[in-house]
């Protein structure tokens, strides 16, 4: 048994934010029916590709069932309404106005099933002067303050490598689903939850919001925190991140480097190490350059000084801790190839996750899904023959 067994989720979404949210729900037992255009959602054509299948798509869509529908036509909307009658949740991340145009706006949904929780993810939310703007991850990072705070002090603003805005929005949308379902337990009715990508990044700024309002505008500081002595240092074979932030750690770190007087000066003058970073960094760098990352980490971890190696994605996949935690999960692509993907991050001891093993081919489950709604084989054939359903594009 998993936490969301018995919950029916309809996904009308593309790219990352909506699909990743629904993949998390599927990992924890929800029956996710992904409704796609007959040519498939745009993510199916997004690079990188592997043997004809999009790895981008597969990373966000395991464990779902795929159904194609032409929602621009009345018959397609009739099928959608039949699905909505069975749905606990509808998740979409299409632009504002698209759900209303295609018949799955919140009023349309609640006219059919008032218990459905509707989660709508957009770049800038459903209200406000920028609500109609089209958004991609990099645009939102740039507009959120995140890019302005990232990078070297003397360098340009920097957008993070992973799609941070999209994936944070997916997490916010997942929380929205769970809150909506919890509220429905008390009220008996669903509601609309408005999730904006830009909104989702603002909490990541943390104390910098208040600091900026107080005239202490944050600046780019690279990998060195301006409030504490920590940062990246070169090793003989790579890089390490050192964070001897507490007084006890600093005392042990100073002794290991052969500079016990550093601890005495810090004790006499709090934040001495921060103010004298320019003097201390060459000494720390000389020590780290003479040792491998493994040697540095072994010595400092033994002394309970916080540190860690800088790892590539390949290093992470090979990391014995990551492997022991089962944080990769093999997924079969539509074409039959199997690739590792990041697995569920949450460990529920009583209702564990059950991640799906397959990324669905376009429309591969529509016969089964429609049969569950009471459609006969002849009904399904008629819909397919009329072009209402049936894959018409990439697998």
N, C-alpha and C positions, 0 to 999 in steps of 0.2 A: 504494500500500500504506500502511495506517495501523497504528499500534502494536498494536491489539487485533483486527485481522482474524482471523476464525476463532473468536473467543470468543463463546459463546452465554450471554446473561444473561436470566434470568427476573426480572421486576419485579412484585412484589405489594405495591404501595405507594400512598400518597396524599399530597396536599398538596405539600411541598417537599423534605424531607430525602432520602427514598428516590428520588423522581423526579429530582431534580437530580443526585444521584449517578449514576443510570443514564443521564441525558442526557450527562454528561461521558464516560461509557464509550462511548455511541453515537457521540459526536463523534469519537472516536478509533478507530472501526471495529468495535466490538462489535455483534453482532446482538442487540438488546434487544427481547424480547417482553413487552409490558406486559399483564399479566392483570388484568382489571377485573371488578367485579360487572356484572351485565347492565344495571344502571342507571347505570353509569359511576362512576369514583372521584370523591370529593367535590370535588377540585380543579376538575373540569369545571363546577361550579356556583358557583365562587368569583369574586367581583368583583375587578378591573373587567372589564366585558364590552365586546366590540366586534362589532357586527353579529351578536349572538347567540352569540358564542364567548368563552370566558374567556381573557383575556390572561394571567391568573395561571397557568392550566393550560398555555397555549402556551409560557410562559417556561421550563417545566421538562420538556417532553415532546417536543421535536423529534427526528426521526430514529428513532422507535421504531415497532414494529408492535403494534397493539392487538387483543387477543383477549378476549372475554367468557366467563366461566365461573361457574356457580353451584357454589361450593365447599362449600356446605352439603349437597349431595346426592352420594351415592356415585359416580354417573356422572361428575360434574364432577371428583371427585378422581381417578378413573381417567384422565381426559384429562390432568390435572395430572401424574400419575405418568409418563405417556408423554412429556410435555414435560421432566420432570426427568431422564429417561434421556439426554437430549441436552444438558443444561445444565452449564456450567462454574460458573456463579454464580447464586445466588438472593439478591435484595435485598428486604427488607421493612422498613417502619417502622410496622407496626401495633402496638398496645399489647401488653404481655406477656400471654401466654395465648391471644391470638387465633390465631397461627400453629398452635399445638397443637390448638386447637378445630376449625380448618378443614383440618387435615391437611397443613400445610407447616411444622411444627416441625422442628427440626434432626434429631431421631431419625427422623421420617417421611421426611425428605429423604434421609438417609444410608442408610436401609433400601432405598431405590430406587437411589441413586447415591452411593456413598461419596466420589466425587471432587468433588462439588459444594461450592464455598465458599459458606457461608451467612452473610450479613451482616444483623444485626438491629439497627436503629436505634430507640431508645426515648428518652423524655425523661430518665430517671434510671438507665438501665441495667437489666439483668436481675436484679441482686441488690441487697441493701440495703433498709433500712426504707421507703424512698420508691419502690421499684421499681414499685409498683402505681399510683402517681399518674399522672393524665393531665397531659400537658404541652403547652403552646403556646409559641411563641417568646418572648413577653413574660414569661411565667412563669419561663422558664429564665433570661432576662436578669436579671430581678429577683432570682432566687435565687443567681445566680453571682457577685455582687459588681460586675458590669459596670454595672448601672443606678445603684448607689450611688456609683460613681466618675465618673459622667457627669452633666454639667450645671454650672450656676454654683455657686460656693461657698456663696452665700446662698439657693440655690434648692432645689427638691425633687430626689430621684433622677429620672433621665431614661432612658427606654428609647430605644435607637437607632432611627432611622427605618427602615432596611432590616431584613429578618428575619435578623439576624446569627446567632442560635443555630441556626436551621434550616439556613442555608447553610454555616456552619462544620461542622455535623453531616454535611452532604452531602459536604464535602471530606474529612472524617475517614472517612466510609464508602467513598469512592473509594480512599483510601489503604489501607483495610482489604481491599478487593477485590484490589488489586495485591499486597499482602503475602501474602494468602491464596493467590493464584495462584503467587507465587514459592515459597512453602513447599511447595505441592503438587508443584512440579517436582522437589523433593528427596524428598518422602515418598510421593508417589503418591496421597495422600488429601486430601480437603477438611477444613475445620474450621469451627466457629462463631466469628464475630467479633462481640463485644458492644460496640456503639457507643452511648454515652449522650450526649445533648445537653448536659447539665450538665457532664459530664466534658470535653467538647470546648471549653467556654468557659474552664475553669480555666487552661489554658496561655496564654490571651490576657492573663491578669493579669501574666504575666512576673515581674519582680523584686518586684512588690507582694506576692506570696505570702510570700516570705522576710521582706520588710520588716514585714508585719503580724505575723508570728510573732515578730519581734524587738521588737515594741512600737511600731513606726513605722507605725501604721495609715494607709493612704492616704485622702485626702479628695477631694471634688470640687474641681477647679481650673479648670473651664471650658476655654478654649482656650489658657491660658498654662501651659506646663510649669513645675512648681515647681523643677525642677533646672536649667533653662536659660532663656535669654532668647529666647522665640519665642511667637508667638500671632497672633491675628486683629486686623487694623487696618482702619478704614474708609478707602476711597478716595473720589474724587469721584463715581464711578459704581458702587460696589459695595464689595467687601471683598477683602483680600489676606491671605495667611498669610506671615509673615516668620520666618525661622529662621537668623539669623547666628550659628551656634552655636560655630564654631571661632574660635580667636584671630585667625587671618588674616581670616576673614569679618568678625569684629567690628571689626577695624581698618579695613577698607574701608568697612563700613557706617557707622562713626562719621565717617569722612572725608566720605562722600556727604551725610550729614546736617549737615555743618559743625560737628561736635563732636569733633575729633580727641582732645581731652583724655579722652574716654570710654575710648579704647583704652589710654591711659597709666594711667588709674586701674585698669582691669581687669588690666593687666600687673602693677601694684604690689600689687593685692589681688584674688586669684582669687575669682570669683563676685561681684565688686562689682556687676555689672550686674543680677544676680538680686536682691541685697539692696536695690538702689536702683530697682527696677522702677517704683515709684509715682512717682518723680521723672522717670524717663526716658520713660514712656509718653505723657505729654502732648506732649512734644517730637516723638516719633515720629508720634503721631496728627496733630499739626499739619502735619507734612511730607506724610503720606500723603493727608490730606484735600484738599490742593491739587493732587493729581495723579490721573489716571485709573489704573485697574488696569493697563492696557497700558503706560502710561508708567512706573509703578513697577516692573513686572516687567522691562521692557526695560533700565532703568538698573541694577537689581540683578543681573539675569542676566549683563549685560555685565561686571559686576565680580565674577562668580562668587560672589555671595551668594545662598544658597538662598531661594527664595520661589515663590509661585504664587497665581493668582487663585482666589477661591471661585466655583465654577461650579454652576449648576443642572443638573438632568439634561438639559434641553434644550441647555444650553451644552456639556455633555460630548459629546452626540451630534453637535454641529456642530464640535467641536474638530478642527482639521486633523490633529493628531497621532493622535487616536483613529481618525479616518477613514483615515489613511495606514496604520495598523496593522491595519486591517480588523476592528475590534473590534465592529462591528455586523453582523448577519447576517439577511437577510430570510427570514421564515418564513410559509408559507401556512397559514392557519387552516382548520379543517374545513369552514367555510362558503364558502371561496374567497378571502376577503380576505387581503392580504399586509401584514405589519407587521414593523418592525425589532425584533430582539432582541439581547441581548448575545451575542457570539460566543465561541468557545473562547479561553481565556486563555493556553494553552500553545503554544509554537512549537517543534515537533519538526522539525528540518531533514531528517532521513532518512525519517521516517514521519509526515508532516503529518496534522493533523486533517482530517476530511471531514464537517463538520456537516450534518445533514439539513435539507432545505428545507421540511419539512411537519410539522405537528402532527396526529397521526392522529385521524380520526373514530372514535367508539366502535365497536369491533369490526370495523373495515374490513378487517383483514388475516386474519381468522380462517379463511377458506376456504383461503388460501395456506399458513398455518402448519399447519393440520390436515392438509392434503394432504402436506406435507413429512414428517409423522409416519406416513403410509401410510393415512390415512382417505380413503375413497372419497367421491364426491359424495353418494351415498345415505347413507353414515354421517353426514356433516355435516348433511344434511337431517334425519336422524333425531334428532340431538342438538338441532338447532334446534327441531324440532317438539315435543320433550319439555321444552323450556325450560331445557336445560342450558347452551346457548350462544345467542348472538343478542342484539343490542342491544335494550334495552327502555326506553331513556331518552334523555337529552340526547345531541346529537351530540358 
